[in-house]
């Protein structure tokens, strides 16, 4: 899973959470609909990124490699923080 895949997943989840907080679904079907709407937002963002870069966001990396991606992100942020 690349950093962009992770970010888009987080976008979908955060969007669905925000919609859910606003609409307060009272059953599974409404919750499912909200989750799908969050996914559609991330899908639109994915297509926009792919259109701008000319490259697919989806990689053949799997979730096992996610730890490396997160570690790299943390190290990069840490390096930027210590450079200031």
N, CA, C and O atoms as a GROMACS GRO file, in nm:
protein
  336
    1UNK      N    1   0.086  -0.117   0.000
    1UNK     CA    2   0.000   0.000   0.000
    1UNK      C    3   0.090   0.123   0.000
    1UNK      O    4   0.176   0.139   0.087
    2UNK      N    5   0.070   0.208  -0.097
    2UNK     CA    6   0.152   0.329  -0.106
    2UNK      C    7   0.098   0.436  -0.012
    2UNK      O    8  -0.011   0.423   0.044
    3UNK      N    9   0.176   0.542   0.005
    3UNK     CA   10   0.130   0.650   0.091
    3UNK      C   11   0.002   0.714   0.034
    3UNK      O   12  -0.086   0.753   0.110
    4UNK      N   13  -0.007   0.724  -0.100
    4UNK     CA   14  -0.127   0.782  -0.159
    4UNK      C   15  -0.249   0.692  -0.137
    4UNK      O   16  -0.358   0.743  -0.110
    5UNK      N   17  -0.232   0.561  -0.147
    5UNK     CA   18  -0.343   0.469  -0.120
    5UNK      C   19  -0.389   0.484   0.026
    5UNK      O   20  -0.508   0.484   0.054
    6UNK      N   21  -0.293   0.495   0.115
    6UNK     CA   22  -0.325   0.513   0.256
    6UNK      C   23  -0.400   0.644   0.279
    6UNK      O   24  -0.498   0.648   0.352
    7UNK      N   25  -0.353   0.750   0.216
    7UNK     CA   26  -0.417   0.881   0.231
    7UNK      C   27  -0.560   0.878   0.178
    7UNK      O   28  -0.650   0.932   0.241
    8UNK      N   29  -0.580   0.815   0.063
    8UNK     CA   30  -0.714   0.808   0.006
    8UNK      C   31  -0.807   0.724   0.093
    8UNK      O   32  -0.925   0.754   0.106
    9UNK      N   33  -0.753   0.618   0.153
    9UNK     CA   34  -0.832   0.537   0.245
    9UNK      C   35  -0.873   0.621   0.367
    9UNK      O   36  -0.987   0.615   0.413
   10UNK      N   37  -0.777   0.698   0.418
   10UNK     CA   38  -0.807   0.784   0.531
   10UNK      C   39  -0.910   0.891   0.494
   10UNK      O   40  -0.996   0.926   0.575
   11UNK      N   41  -0.902   0.944   0.371
   11UNK     CA   42  -0.999   1.042   0.323
   11UNK      C   43  -1.139   0.981   0.321
   11UNK      O   44  -1.235   1.044   0.366
   12UNK      N   45  -1.150   0.860   0.269
   12UNK     CA   46  -1.281   0.792   0.264
   12UNK      C   47  -1.337   0.773   0.404
   12UNK      O   48  -1.454   0.802   0.429
   13UNK      N   49  -1.254   0.726   0.496
   13UNK     CA   50  -1.299   0.701   0.633
   13UNK      C   51  -1.337   0.830   0.704
   13UNK      O   52  -1.439   0.836   0.772
   14UNK      N   53  -1.255   0.932   0.689
   14UNK     CA   54  -1.282   1.059   0.756
   14UNK      C   55  -1.408   1.125   0.701
   14UNK      O   56  -1.488   1.180   0.776
   15UNK      N   57  -1.425   1.118   0.569
   15UNK     CA   58  -1.544   1.174   0.508
   15UNK      C   59  -1.669   1.103   0.558
   15UNK      O   60  -1.768   1.167   0.595
   16UNK      N   61  -1.664   0.970   0.560
   16UNK     CA   62  -1.778   0.893   0.608
   16UNK      C   63  -1.808   0.925   0.755
   16UNK      O   64  -1.924   0.936   0.793
   17UNK      N   65  -1.705   0.940   0.835
   17UNK     CA   66  -1.723   0.974   0.976
   17UNK      C   67  -1.791   1.110   0.991
   17UNK      O   68  -1.882   1.126   1.072
   18UNK      N   69  -1.745   1.208   0.913
   18UNK     CA   70  -1.804   1.342   0.922
   18UNK      C   71  -1.949   1.342   0.877
   18UNK      O   72  -2.033   1.408   0.939
   19UNK      N   73  -1.979   1.271   0.769
   19UNK     CA   74  -2.118   1.262   0.723
   19UNK      C   75  -2.204   1.194   0.830
   19UNK      O   76  -2.315   1.238   0.858
   20UNK      N   77  -2.150   1.088   0.888
   20UNK     CA   78  -2.223   1.013   0.990
   20UNK      C   79  -2.252   1.099   1.112
   20UNK      O   80  -2.362   1.092   1.169
   21UNK      N   81  -2.156   1.180   1.153
   21UNK     CA   82  -2.177   1.268   1.268
   21UNK      C   83  -2.288   1.370   1.239
   21UNK      O   84  -2.366   1.405   1.328
   22UNK      N   85  -2.293   1.416   1.115
   22UNK     CA   86  -2.394   1.515   1.078
   22UNK      C   87  -2.532   1.453   1.063
   22UNK      O   88  -2.631   1.508   1.111
   23UNK      N   89  -2.538   1.336   0.996
   23UNK     CA   90  -2.668   1.276   0.964
   23UNK      C   91  -2.718   1.177   1.070
   23UNK      O   92  -2.837   1.146   1.072
   24UNK      N   93  -2.631   1.130   1.155
   24UNK     CA   94  -2.666   1.038   1.263
   24UNK      C   95  -2.755   0.923   1.216
   24UNK      O   96  -2.873   0.917   1.252
   25UNK      N   97  -2.700   0.832   1.137
   25UNK     CA   98  -2.780   0.721   1.084
   25UNK      C   99  -2.832   0.633   1.197
   25UNK      O  100  -2.766   0.614   1.299
   26UNK      N  101  -2.953   0.578   1.177
   26UNK     CA  102  -3.015   0.499   1.282
   26UNK      C  103  -3.028   0.351   1.246
   26UNK      O  104  -3.088   0.274   1.320
   27UNK      N  105  -2.971   0.311   1.132
   27UNK     CA  106  -2.974   0.170   1.098
   27UNK      C  107  -2.857   0.134   1.006
   27UNK      O  108  -2.786   0.222   0.956
   28UNK      N  109  -2.839   0.007   0.985
   28UNK     CA  110  -2.725  -0.042   0.906
   28UNK      C  111  -2.728   0.010   0.763
   28UNK      O  112  -2.624   0.051   0.710
   29UNK      N  113  -2.844   0.010   0.700
   29UNK     CA  114  -2.854   0.053   0.560
   29UNK      C  115  -2.811   0.198   0.542
   29UNK      O  116  -2.742   0.231   0.445
   30UNK      N  117  -2.852   0.284   0.633
   30UNK     CA  118  -2.810   0.425   0.625
   30UNK      C  119  -2.661   0.439   0.650
   30UNK      O  120  -2.594   0.520   0.585
   31UNK      N  121  -2.608   0.362   0.743
   31UNK     CA  122  -2.464   0.364   0.770
   31UNK      C  123  -2.385   0.315   0.649
   31UNK      O  124  -2.280   0.370   0.615
   32UNK      N  125  -2.437   0.212   0.585
   32UNK     CA  126  -2.373   0.157   0.466
   32UNK      C  127  -2.372   0.261   0.354
   32UNK      O  128  -2.272   0.277   0.284
   33UNK      N  129  -2.483   0.331   0.337
   33UNK     CA  130  -2.492   0.436   0.236
   33UNK      C  131  -2.388   0.546   0.262
   33UNK      O  132  -2.323   0.593   0.170
   34UNK      N  133  -2.374   0.585   0.386
   34UNK     CA  134  -2.277   0.688   0.423
   34UNK      C  135  -2.135   0.640   0.395
   34UNK      O  136  -2.053   0.717   0.345
   35UNK      N  137  -2.106   0.515   0.426
   35UNK     CA  138  -1.973   0.460   0.397
   35UNK      C  139  -1.945   0.463   0.246
   35UNK      O  140  -1.834   0.496   0.204
   36UNK      N  141  -2.045   0.430   0.167
   36UNK     CA  142  -2.029   0.434   0.021
   36UNK      C  143  -2.006   0.576  -0.028
   36UNK      O  144  -1.926   0.598  -0.120
   37UNK      N  145  -2.073   0.671   0.032
   37UNK     CA  146  -2.053   0.811  -0.007
   37UNK      C  147  -1.912   0.858   0.025
   37UNK      O  148  -1.851   0.930  -0.053
   38UNK      N  149  -1.861   0.817   0.140
   38UNK     CA  150  -1.722   0.850   0.174
   38UNK      C  151  -1.626   0.790   0.073
   38UNK      O  152  -1.529   0.854   0.032
   39UNK      N  153  -1.654   0.667   0.032
   39UNK     CA  154  -1.571   0.601  -0.069
   39UNK      C  155  -1.576   0.672  -0.203
   39UNK      O  156  -1.475   0.679  -0.274
   40UNK      N  157  -1.691   0.725  -0.238
   40UNK     CA  158  -1.704   0.797  -0.366
   40UNK      C  159  -1.620   0.925  -0.365
   40UNK      O  160  -1.561   0.961  -0.466
   41UNK      N  161  -1.614   0.992  -0.251
   41UNK     CA  162  -1.530   1.112  -0.240
   41UNK      C  163  -1.384   1.076  -0.266
   41UNK      O  164  -1.315   1.145  -0.342
   42UNK      N  165  -1.338   0.969  -0.204
   42UNK     CA  166  -1.199   0.926  -0.223
   42UNK      C  167  -1.175   0.881  -0.367
   42UNK      O  168  -1.068   0.904  -0.422
   43UNK      N  169  -1.275   0.818  -0.426
   43UNK     CA  170  -1.262   0.773  -0.566
   43UNK      C  171  -1.245   0.893  -0.659
   43UNK      O  172  -1.163   0.890  -0.750
   44UNK      N  173  -1.323   0.998  -0.635
   44UNK     CA  174  -1.309   1.119  -0.716
   44UNK      C  175  -1.170   1.180  -0.699
   44UNK      O  176  -1.109   1.226  -0.796
   45UNK      N  177  -1.121   1.180  -0.575
   45UNK     CA  178  -0.987   1.233  -0.549
   45UNK      C  179  -0.881   1.148  -0.619
   45UNK      O  180  -0.786   1.202  -0.676
   46UNK      N  181  -0.898   1.017  -0.615
   46UNK     CA  182  -0.805   0.927  -0.683
   46UNK      C  183  -0.799   0.958  -0.832
   46UNK      O  184  -0.690   0.972  -0.888
   47UNK      N  185  -0.916   0.969  -0.895
   47UNK     CA  186  -0.918   0.997  -1.038
   47UNK      C  187  -0.854   1.133  -1.069
   47UNK      O  188  -0.788   1.147  -1.172
   48UNK      N  189  -0.873   1.231  -0.983
   48UNK     CA  190  -0.812   1.362  -1.003
   48UNK      C  191  -0.660   1.353  -0.995
   48UNK      O  192  -0.589   1.411  -1.078
   49UNK      N  193  -0.609   1.280  -0.896
   49UNK     CA  194  -0.464   1.263  -0.882
   49UNK      C  195  -0.407   1.191  -1.004
   49UNK      O  196  -0.305   1.232  -1.060
   50UNK      N  197  -0.474   1.084  -1.046
   50UNK     CA  198  -0.427   1.007  -1.161
   50UNK      C  199  -0.431   1.092  -1.288
   50UNK      O  200  -0.344   1.078  -1.373
   51UNK      N  201  -0.531   1.177  -1.302
   51UNK     CA  202  -0.541   1.264  -1.418
   51UNK      C  203  -0.425   1.364  -1.421
   51UNK      O  204  -0.368   1.392  -1.527
   52UNK      N  205  -0.392   1.419  -1.305
   52UNK     CA  206  -0.284   1.518  -1.296
   52UNK      C  207  -0.146   1.457  -1.315
   52UNK      O  208  -0.058   1.519  -1.376
   53UNK      N  209  -0.125   1.336  -1.263
   53UNK     CA  210   0.008   1.275  -1.267
   53UNK      C  211   0.028   1.183  -1.387
   53UNK      O  212   0.141   1.156  -1.427
   54UNK      N  213  -0.082   1.136  -1.444
   54UNK     CA  214  -0.072   1.040  -1.553
   54UNK      C  215  -0.029   0.902  -1.507
   54UNK      O  216   0.008   0.818  -1.589
   55UNK      N  217  -0.035   0.878  -1.378
   55UNK     CA  218   0.004   0.749  -1.321
   55UNK      C  219  -0.106   0.695  -1.231
   55UNK      O  220  -0.182   0.770  -1.170
   56UNK      N  221  -0.114   0.563  -1.224
   56UNK     CA  222  -0.211   0.499  -1.137
   56UNK      C  223  -0.172   0.516  -0.990
   56UNK      O  224  -0.055   0.507  -0.954
   57UNK      N  225  -0.271   0.540  -0.909
   57UNK     CA  226  -0.249   0.550  -0.764
   57UNK      C  227  -0.236   0.410  -0.705
   57UNK      O  228  -0.164   0.390  -0.607
   58UNK      N  229  -0.305   0.314  -0.764
   58UNK     CA  230  -0.306   0.177  -0.712
   58UNK      C  231  -0.174   0.109  -0.743
   58UNK      O  232  -0.126   0.114  -0.856
   59UNK      N  233  -0.116   0.047  -0.642
   59UNK     CA  234   0.011  -0.023  -0.658
   59UNK      C  235  -0.008  -0.171  -0.626
   59UNK      O  236  -0.115  -0.214  -0.584
   60UNK      N  237   0.097  -0.246  -0.648
   60UNK     CA  238   0.092  -0.388  -0.614
   60UNK      C  239   0.145  -0.413  -0.474
   60UNK      O  240   0.159  -0.528  -0.432
   61UNK      N  241   0.174  -0.307  -0.401
   61UNK     CA  242   0.216  -0.323  -0.263
   61UNK      C  243   0.098  -0.371  -0.181
   61UNK      O  244  -0.017  -0.340  -0.212
   62UNK      N  245   0.126  -0.446  -0.076
   62UNK     CA  246   0.016  -0.496   0.008
   62UNK      C  247   0.024  -0.436   0.148
   62UNK      O  248   0.116  -0.360   0.179
   63UNK      N  249  -0.071  -0.470   0.230
   63UNK     CA  250  -0.080  -0.412   0.364
   63UNK      C  251   0.037  -0.450   0.452
   63UNK      O  252   0.066  -0.379   0.548
   64UNK      N  253   0.105  -0.559   0.422
   64UNK     CA  254   0.221  -0.598   0.501
   64UNK      C  255   0.330  -0.491   0.489
   64UNK      O  256   0.405  -0.467   0.584
   65UNK      N  257   0.336  -0.427   0.374
   65UNK     CA  258   0.436  -0.323   0.352
   65UNK      C  259   0.394  -0.189   0.411
   65UNK      O  260   0.472  -0.093   0.408
   66UNK      N  261   0.274  -0.181   0.463
   66UNK     CA  262   0.223  -0.057   0.519
   66UNK      C  263   0.312  -0.004   0.630
   66UNK      O  264   0.332   0.117   0.641
   67UNK      N  265   0.366  -0.092   0.712
   67UNK     CA  266   0.453  -0.049   0.821
   67UNK      C  267   0.572   0.030   0.768
   67UNK      O  268   0.610   0.131   0.828
   68UNK      N  269   0.631  -0.012   0.657
   68UNK     CA  270   0.742   0.060   0.598
   68UNK      C  271   0.699   0.199   0.552
   68UNK      O  272   0.770   0.297   0.573
   69UNK      N  273   0.583   0.207   0.491
   69UNK     CA  274   0.532   0.335   0.443
   69UNK      C  275   0.513   0.430   0.560
   69UNK      O  276   0.555   0.546   0.553
   70UNK      N  277   0.451   0.383   0.665
   70UNK     CA  278   0.427   0.468   0.782
   70UNK      C  279   0.558   0.509   0.846
   70UNK      O  280   0.575   0.625   0.885
   71UNK      N  281   0.652   0.415   0.859
   71UNK     CA  282   0.782   0.447   0.916
   71UNK      C  283   0.853   0.554   0.834
   71UNK      O  284   0.911   0.647   0.890
   72UNK      N  285   0.848   0.541   0.701
   72UNK     CA  286   0.911   0.641   0.615
   72UNK      C  287   0.847   0.778   0.633
   72UNK      O  288   0.916   0.879   0.639
   73UNK      N  289   0.714   0.781   0.642
   73UNK     CA  290   0.644   0.908   0.662
   73UNK      C  291   0.685   0.972   0.794
   73UNK      O  292   0.710   1.093   0.800
   74UNK      N  293   0.691   0.893   0.899
   74UNK     CA  294   0.729   0.944   1.030
   74UNK      C  295   0.871   0.997   1.028
   74UNK      O  296   0.899   1.104   1.082
   75UNK      N  297   0.961   0.923   0.965
   75UNK     CA  298   1.101   0.968   0.955
   75UNK      C  299   1.112   1.098   0.877
   75UNK      O  300   1.187   1.188   0.915
   76UNK      N  301   1.037   1.110   0.767
   76UNK     CA  302   1.042   1.232   0.687
   76UNK      C  303   0.991   1.352   0.766
   76UNK      O  304   1.050   1.460   0.761
   77UNK      N  305   0.881   1.333   0.838
   77UNK     CA  306   0.827   1.442   0.920
   77UNK      C  307   0.925   1.477   1.031
   77UNK      O  308   0.948   1.595   1.059
   78UNK      N  309   0.984   1.376   1.092
   78UNK     CA  310   1.082   1.400   1.198
   78UNK      C  311   1.202   1.476   1.145
   78UNK      O  312   1.251   1.569   1.209
   79UNK      N  313   1.251   1.437   1.028
   79UNK     CA  314   1.365   1.506   0.967
   79UNK      C  315   1.331   1.652   0.939
   79UNK      O  316   1.412   1.740   0.963
   80UNK      N  317   1.211   1.677   0.887
   80UNK     CA  318   1.169   1.814   0.858
   80UNK      C  319   1.159   1.895   0.986
   80UNK      O  320   1.195   2.012   0.988
   81UNK      N  321   1.110   1.834   1.092
   81UNK     CA  322   1.095   1.903   1.220
   81UNK      C  323   1.231   1.941   1.278
   81UNK      O  324   1.249   2.050   1.331
   82UNK      N  325   1.326   1.850   1.268
   82UNK     CA  326   1.460   1.874   1.325
   82UNK      C  327   1.543   1.968   1.241
   82UNK      O  328   1.641   2.022   1.291
   83UNK      N  329   1.507   1.990   1.116
   83UNK     CA  330   1.581   2.083   1.030
   83UNK      C  331   1.550   2.227   1.063
   83UNK      O  332   1.629   2.316   1.031
   84UNK      N  333   1.437   2.252   1.126
   84UNK     CA  334   1.395   2.390   1.156
   84UNK      C  335   1.477   2.452   1.263
   84UNK      O  336   1.454   2.567   1.299
   0.00000   0.00000   0.00000
